Amino acid sequence: MIRSANPEVVQPYLKDASNLTGGYAREVVFPEDEKEVVQALAEACRTKTPVTVAGNGTGLVGARIPFGGIVLSTEKLGGLREIHQIEGDSSYAVTGPALTLKQLQEAASAKGLLYPPDPTEQNAFIGASVATNASGARTFKYGATRQWVRRIKVVLSTGDILELRRGEFVADEENSLFLKGSKNSFELKLPHYCMPEGKHSAGYYAAPGMSAIDLFIGSEGTLGVITEVEVGLIPKPQGFFSGIVFFDREENAWQFANQVRDESLKSRAAKTKNQIDASAVEYFDNHALEILRSSYTRIPQKAQSAIFFEQEIQAESGKKLTEQWFQLCKGSQALFDQSWFGQGPKEHAEFRMFRHAIPVLVNKILRQYHQTKIGTDFTVPRKYLFDLLALYRQKLEESGLRYCIFGHIADNHLHVNLLPQNDEESERGWRLYRQIARQIIAWGGTISAEHGVGKIRREYLLDMFDRSGLREMSLIKKKLDPCLILGRGNIIPEEFLND
């Protein structure tokens, strides 16, 4: 097994996209197959050495940043293993954890297929996207990563290898889950907390009748090391109609997005074709547009907000669908003549690049001031969406802090990015974050919809599930990771592991 304690080799593994600082580790190990993962974990168990599992460093919550022990990098654990192309919606891919989402999409596309989850960071490893239950713009139509994971292999710190297929090892009526590994069997009591509705990636998944595979999806490297993933694929759409629609009033953009969502859900429920059925609906507030203007001078000066949408189309339905979208835009008082629309792959790629440019520009601003991102990942039940938008506008304007808002409005999931310019502003920003988080929880929402908890959001998870929920999670971890070496500091605060 390749391993190194050279500071120059270790240093890159002490950071990720969260900008969390202070990480340190004794060495990095690079297992090249499942046997070497078992070997690395067995050695760590014997010596009680903490192990932080590292993907490609794209995470936003500090999960891969070690604070002691060793780093286990998954980067040499193989990429694409096979794609099975089956008629209908039964195609699938089998991969190692180190395949990037971009590589998976390219390989699927070459066979006329699509991996529907669409996390923004295409350089993320598929193993890490499973470990955080990542999602993105197309979650509105296709759901998060969880819905597309058919099977995983996981190595536990006990040396057990679990092969978990969806539908096997299902929770019983008493909320118990039985697992059979390569060496041992496990009986787990699932947490009793209520899971928020909608997108959710905070803590261990727990639901009546759940499949065991779902416990590991979103567990952020605290229960085991994923060594193989099988995901579902669908036929690639013939094309897309997409656009960036601008508005001179925020409220008009909100109502437009709400109407698009209603029309899309109605079309799906009725299983009607050639009607409005967006796969993505993304929002940009005025501050986000102002940041984007540094790279996109064509943004109308009157624009106070914008919506990016895309819809899959067939060649024969394109004209009818575009007319429906145009009518909806005009009826919503959009700046129609100044908005951007396109049916070709070139325009679609440009519009998606526009959507993905904003987080990149935000990170550039933060680096200027040497500050850590303060970004929300909150969702609320649908009935609270407009309350959420009003709350953001009120609290953020009152704060006097620089900010921008963008994201998945059709999923009631918006990213507020606070942009502090000094440490005092950062402290105020985190106080405001906590205040808003508590209101989100009171509305039955989640503090993390797609990025996970990691080390940065643990205290907010405690607000959400209280001490009893954290204790129930810690009991599961103690059963599956009795040496307590995996992902120390992620999700569960140390005090609950030391009880």
C-alpha positions in Angstrom: 0.0 0.0 0.0 1.3 3.5 -0.9 1.6 5.8 2.1 3.4 9.0 2.9 4.2 11.2 5.9 6.0 13.7 3.7 4.5 17.1 4.7 4.3 18.1 1.0 2.2 15.1 0.3 0.0 15.5 3.4 -0.6 19.2 3.0 -3.2 19.0 0.1 -5.4 16.7 2.2 -5.6 19.3 5.0 -8.1 21.4 3.0 -11.3 21.3 1.0 -13.7 23.7 -0.6 -15.0 24.8 2.8 -11.8 26.7 3.6 -11.9 25.3 7.1 -8.4 25.7 8.6 -6.3 24.0 11.3 -6.3 20.5 10.0 -3.3 18.1 10.6 -2.5 14.5 10.0 0.4 12.0 10.5 0.3 10.6 7.0 -1.9 9.8 4.0 -2.5 6.2 2.9 -3.6 5.4 -0.7 -5.2 1.9 -0.8 -5.4 0.6 -4.4 -8.1 -2.1 -3.8 -10.6 -3.3 -1.3 -8.1 -5.6 0.5 -5.8 -2.7 1.2 -8.7 -0.7 2.6 -9.4 -3.6 5.0 -5.7 -3.7 5.9 -5.5 0.1 6.5 -8.5 0.0 8.8 -7.4 -3.1 10.7 -4.1 -1.4 11.4 -5.8 1.8 12.5 -8.2 -0.2 14.8 -5.3 -1.9 16.5 -3.6 1.4 17.2 -6.8 3.4 17.8 -5.7 5.9 15.1 -8.4 8.2 13.7 -9.1 7.8 10.0 -10.5 10.6 7.8 -11.8 9.4 4.4 -10.8 11.8 1.6 -12.5 12.3 -1.7 -11.6 14.9 -4.3 -11.7 17.9 -1.9 -14.9 19.5 -3.3 -16.9 19.3 0.0 -18.2 22.5 1.7 -18.5 21.3 5.3 -14.9 20.3 6.2 -15.7 16.5 6.3 -12.4 15.5 4.7 -10.2 17.8 6.8 -8.4 15.7 9.5 -7.7 16.8 13.0 -5.2 14.1 13.9 -4.6 10.5 12.8 -4.3 9.5 9.2 -6.1 10.3 5.9 -7.4 7.5 3.8 -7.5 8.8 0.2 -9.9 7.0 -2.1 -8.4 8.4 -5.3 -6.7 5.1 -6.3 -9.7 2.9 -5.7 -10.7 2.7 -9.4 -13.0 4.5 -11.7 -15.6 3.2 -14.1 -15.9 -0.6 -14.1 -18.9 -1.2 -16.4 -22.0 0.3 -17.9 -25.0 -2.0 -18.6 -27.2 -0.6 -21.3 -30.7 -2.1 -20.9 -33.9 -1.1 -22.8 -36.1 1.3 -20.9 -35.0 2.7 -17.5 -33.1 -0.2 -16.2 -29.6 0.7 -17.4 -26.9 1.1 -14.7 -23.2 1.8 -14.1 -20.8 0.1 -11.7 -17.9 2.3 -10.5 -15.2 2.6 -7.9 -15.5 5.6 -5.5 -12.9 7.7 -7.4 -14.8 8.3 -10.6 -15.8 12.0 -11.0 -19.3 12.9 -11.8 -18.1 14.5 -15.0 -16.4 11.3 -16.0 -19.6 9.3 -15.2 -21.7 11.6 -17.3 -19.4 11.5 -20.2 -19.2 7.7 -20.2 -23.0 7.4 -19.9 -23.5 10.0 -22.6 -21.3 8.1 -25.0 -23.8 5.2 -24.8 -26.9 7.5 -25.1 -27.5 7.5 -21.3 -27.8 10.0 -18.5 -27.0 9.9 -14.8 -29.9 12.1 -13.6 -28.5 13.6 -10.3 -26.8 16.8 -11.2 -24.6 18.1 -8.3 -23.0 21.4 -9.2 -19.5 20.3 -8.5 -18.8 17.9 -11.4 -15.3 17.1 -10.1 -16.7 15.5 -7.0 -16.1 11.7 -6.7 -19.1 9.5 -7.0 -18.2 7.8 -3.7 -18.3 11.2 -2.0 -21.5 12.2 -3.6 -23.1 9.0 -2.2 -21.5 9.7 1.2 -23.2 13.1 1.3 -26.4 12.3 -0.6 -25.5 15.1 -3.0 -28.1 16.8 -5.2 -28.3 19.7 -7.6 -30.4 21.5 -10.1 -32.2 18.5 -11.6 -33.2 17.2 -8.2 -36.5 18.9 -8.8 -37.4 16.3 -11.4 -35.2 13.3 -10.5 -34.5 13.5 -6.8 -31.1 13.4 -5.0 -28.3 10.8 -5.3 -30.1 8.4 -2.9 -32.9 7.6 -5.4 -30.3 6.5 -8.0 -28.0 4.3 -5.8 -28.9 0.6 -6.4 -26.0 -1.1 -4.6 -22.9 -0.3 -2.7 -20.0 -2.1 -1.1 -18.7 -0.7 2.2 -15.7 -1.7 4.3 -16.3 -1.3 8.1 -13.5 -0.6 10.6 -14.2 -4.2 11.9 -12.9 -5.6 8.6 -16.4 -6.6 7.6 -17.3 -6.0 4.0 -21.0 -5.2 3.5 -22.6 -5.5 0.1 -25.9 -3.7 0.3 -28.5 -3.8 -2.5 -31.6 -1.6 -2.3 -34.5 -3.6 -0.9 -32.3 -6.0 1.1 -31.9 -5.7 4.9 -35.1 -3.7 5.5 -36.0 -2.2 8.9 -38.7 -4.1 10.7 -41.8 -2.8 12.6 -39.8 -2.3 15.7 -37.4 0.1 14.0 -34.6 -2.5 14.0 -32.2 -3.1 11.1 -30.3 -6.4 10.7 -27.1 -6.5 8.6 -24.9 -9.4 7.7 -21.3 -8.6 6.9 -18.5 -10.9 5.6 -17.5 -11.6 9.2 -20.2 -10.5 11.6 -23.9 -9.7 11.9 -25.2 -6.4 13.3 -28.5 -5.4 14.9 -29.1 -1.7 14.9 -31.8 0.4 16.5 -32.7 3.3 14.2 -33.1 6.8 15.5 -36.7 7.9 16.3 -36.4 11.5 15.1 -38.7 12.7 12.3 -37.0 13.3 9.0 -37.7 16.7 7.3 -39.8 16.6 4.2 -38.0 17.3 0.9 -34.3 17.4 0.2 -32.3 16.4 3.2 -28.6 15.5 3.9 -28.1 16.0 7.7 -27.3 13.0 9.9 -28.2 9.3 9.5 -31.2 8.5 7.4 -34.0 6.9 9.4 -37.5 6.0 8.2 -40.0 3.2 8.7 -39.3 0.2 6.4 -36.1 1.8 5.1 -33.4 -0.2 3.3 -30.0 -0.6 5.0 -28.3 1.0 2.0 -29.9 4.3 3.0 -28.1 4.4 6.4 -24.8 4.6 4.6 -25.9 7.1 1.9 -25.2 10.5 3.6 -23.2 9.1 6.5 -20.1 11.2 5.4 -17.4 8.6 6.0 -18.4 7.9 9.7 -19.6 4.4 9.3 -17.5 2.8 6.6 -15.4 3.3 3.4 -17.4 2.9 0.2 -15.4 0.8 -2.4 -18.0 0.2 -5.1 -21.2 2.0 -6.3 -23.9 0.9 -8.7 -26.1 3.7 -9.9 -29.1 3.8 -12.2 -29.0 5.5 -15.6 -31.8 6.6 -18.0 -31.9 7.3 -21.7 -30.4 10.6 -22.6 -32.9 13.3 -23.5 -33.0 14.3 -27.2 -32.5 17.9 -26.3 -33.4 20.8 -23.9 -35.2 24.0 -24.1 -33.7 26.4 -21.6 -33.5 30.0 -20.7 -32.4 32.7 -18.3 -35.5 34.8 -17.6 -35.0 38.3 -16.0 -37.4 40.2 -13.8 -37.4 43.8 -12.6 -39.2 42.8 -9.3 -38.1 39.9 -7.1 -41.7 39.0 -6.3 -42.4 38.4 -10.0 -39.5 35.9 -10.2 -40.8 34.1 -7.1 -44.3 33.8 -8.5 -42.9 32.6 -11.9 -40.9 29.9 -10.2 -43.9 28.9 -8.2 -46.1 28.6 -11.3 -43.4 26.6 -13.1 -43.3 24.2 -10.3 -47.1 23.8 -10.1 -47.3 23.3 -13.9 -44.5 20.8 -13.8 -45.9 18.7 -10.9 -49.3 18.8 -12.6 -47.8 17.4 -15.9 -46.0 14.6 -14.0 -49.1 13.6 -12.0 -51.2 13.4 -15.1 -48.3 11.8 -17.1 -49.0 14.3 -19.9 -46.4 14.9 -22.6 -45.5 18.1 -24.4 -46.5 20.3 -21.4 -44.4 22.4 -19.1 -42.3 20.0 -17.0 -39.0 21.6 -15.9 -36.1 19.5 -14.8 -34.4 22.5 -13.2 -35.6 25.8 -11.8 -32.8 28.0 -10.4 -33.1 31.5 -8.7 -30.7 34.5 -8.7 -31.3 37.5 -6.5 -30.1 41.1 -7.4 -26.9 40.6 -5.4 -26.1 37.4 -7.3 -26.7 39.2 -10.6 -24.5 42.1 -9.6 -21.7 39.6 -9.0 -22.3 37.9 -12.3 -22.2 41.2 -14.2 -18.5 41.2 -13.8 -18.4 38.2 -16.2 -21.7 38.7 -18.1 -22.2 42.3 -19.3 -25.3 41.3 -21.2 -27.4 41.0 -18.0 -30.1 43.7 -18.3 -29.5 46.7 -16.1 -33.1 46.7 -15.0 -32.9 43.1 -13.8 -33.4 42.6 -10.1 -33.7 38.8 -10.2 -33.6 35.9 -12.7 -34.7 32.3 -13.1 -32.8 29.7 -15.0 -35.0 26.8 -16.3 -34.5 23.8 -18.5 -36.9 21.3 -19.9 -36.2 18.1 -21.9 -37.8 18.2 -25.3 -38.4 15.9 -28.3 -37.8 17.3 -31.8 -41.5 17.2 -32.7 -42.6 19.0 -29.5 -40.1 21.8 -29.4 -42.3 24.5 -31.0 -45.4 23.8 -28.9 -43.4 23.8 -25.6 -41.4 27.0 -26.4 -44.7 28.8 -27.0 -46.0 27.6 -23.6 -42.9 28.9 -21.9 -43.1 32.2 -23.7 -46.7 32.7 -22.6 -45.8 31.9 -19.0 -42.9 34.3 -19.1 -45.0 37.1 -20.5 -47.8 36.5 -18.0 -45.4 36.7 -15.2 -44.2 40.2 -16.2 -40.7 39.0 -17.1 -38.3 41.3 -19.0 -39.1 39.0 -21.9 -37.4 40.8 -24.7 -34.2 41.0 -22.7 -34.3 37.4 -21.5 -32.2 34.6 -23.1 -33.6 31.4 -24.6 -32.2 28.5 -26.6 -32.9 25.0 -27.8 -29.4 24.1 -29.1 -26.7 22.3 -27.0 -24.5 25.4 -27.3 -27.0 27.7 -25.6 -27.9 25.1 -23.0 -24.2 24.7 -22.1 -23.8 28.4 -21.8 -26.8 28.8 -19.6 -25.7 26.0 -17.3 -22.2 27.7 -17.1 -24.0 30.9 -16.1 -25.7 29.0 -13.2 -22.4 27.4 -12.1 -20.4 30.6 -12.4 -21.9 32.2 -9.3 -20.4 29.9 -6.6 -17.0 30.2 -8.3 -17.2 34.0 -8.2 -18.4 34.0 -4.6 -15.3 31.9 -3.6 -13.1 34.4 -5.5 -14.5 37.3 -3.4 -14.0 35.4 -0.2 -10.3 34.6 -1.1 -9.8 38.4 -1.6 -10.6 38.9 2.1 -9.2 35.7 3.4 -12.6 34.7 4.8 -14.4 31.4 5.1 -17.7 31.0 3.3 -20.8 31.4 5.4 -23.3 29.6 3.1 -26.7 28.2 4.0 -28.0 24.9 2.8 -31.4 25.1 4.2 -34.7 23.8 2.9 -38.2 24.3 4.3 -41.6 22.6 3.6 -43.2 24.1 0.5 -45.8 26.1 2.4 -43.0 28.2 4.0 -41.2 29.1 0.8 -42.4 32.7 0.6 -42.0 33.1 4.4 -38.4 31.9 3.9 -37.8 34.4 1.1 -39.3 37.3 3.1 -37.2 36.3 6.2 -34.0 36.2 4.1 -34.7 39.6 2.7 -35.5 41.2 6.0 -32.7 39.7 8.1 -30.0 40.1 5.5 -30.8 43.8 4.8 -30.9 44.5 8.5 -27.5 42.9 9.0 -25.7 45.3 6.7 -23.5 42.4 5.5 -22.8 41.8 1.9 -24.6 38.7 0.6 -26.1 37.0 -2.4 -28.9 34.4 -2.8 -29.1 31.7 -5.5 -30.2 28.1 -5.9 -32.9 25.5 -6.2 -36.1 27.5 -5.7 -38.4 24.7 -7.0 -37.1 22.5 -4.1 -37.6 25.3 -1.5 -33.8 25.3 -1.3 -31.9 28.5 -1.6 -28.2 29.2 -0.9 -27.6 32.4 1.1 -23.9 33.3 0.8 -22.7 35.8 3.3 -19.5 37.6 2.1 -17.7 39.0 5.2 -14.7 41.3 4.6 -13.2 40.9 8.1 -13.3 38.8 11.2 -15.9 41.0 12.9 -18.3 40.7 10.0 -17.7 36.9 10.0 -18.7 36.7 13.6 -21.9 38.6 13.0 -22.5 36.4 10.0 -22.4 33.2 12.0 -24.7 34.7 14.6 -27.2 35.5 11.9 -26.8 32.0 10.4 -27.6 30.4 13.8 -30.7 32.7 14.2 -32.0 31.8 10.7 -31.2 28.1 11.2 -33.4 27.9 14.3 -36.3 29.4 12.4 -35.8 26.8 9.6 -35.9 24.0 12.2 -39.1 25.5 13.7 -40.7 25.4 10.3 -39.8 21.7 10.0 -36.9 22.2 7.5 -33.4 20.9 7.4 -30.1 22.6 8.1 -28.4 20.7 5.3 -30.2 19.7 2.1 -27.3 18.5 -0.1 -23.8 19.3 1.4 -23.9 17.3 4.6 -22.9 18.2 8.1 -19.2 17.5 8.3 -17.4 19.4 11.1 -18.8 22.9 10.4 -22.6 22.2 10.9 -22.5 19.8 13.9 -23.9 22.3 16.4 -26.9 23.0 14.1 -27.6 19.3 13.8 -27.8 19.3 17.6 -30.4 22.1 17.4 -32.3 20.0 14.8 -32.4 16.5 16.4 -31.5 17.4 20.0 -29.4 15.3 22.3 -31.5 12.2 22.1 -31.2 12.1 18.3 -27.4 12.5 18.5 -27.2 9.7 21.1 -29.2 7.4 18.9 -26.8 8.1 16.0 -23.8 7.5 18.2 -25.1 4.1 19.2 -25.3 3.1 15.5 -21.7 4.3 15.0 -20.5 2.4 18.0 -22.0 -0.8 16.6 -20.5 -0.4 13.1 -17.3 1.3 14.1 -16.5 0.0 17.6 -13.0 1.4 17.5 -14.5 4.9 16.9 -11.8 5.7 14.3 -13.8 6.7 11.2 -14.6 10.3 10.4 -13.9 11.7 13.9 -15.5 15.1 14.2 -17.9 14.6 11.4 -21.7 14.7 12.1 -21.5 13.5 15.8 -19.7 15.7 18.4 -17.0 13.9 20.4 -19.0 14.2 23.6 -21.6 11.7 22.3 -19.0 9.2 21.4 -17.3 9.4 24.8 -20.6 8.6 26.7 
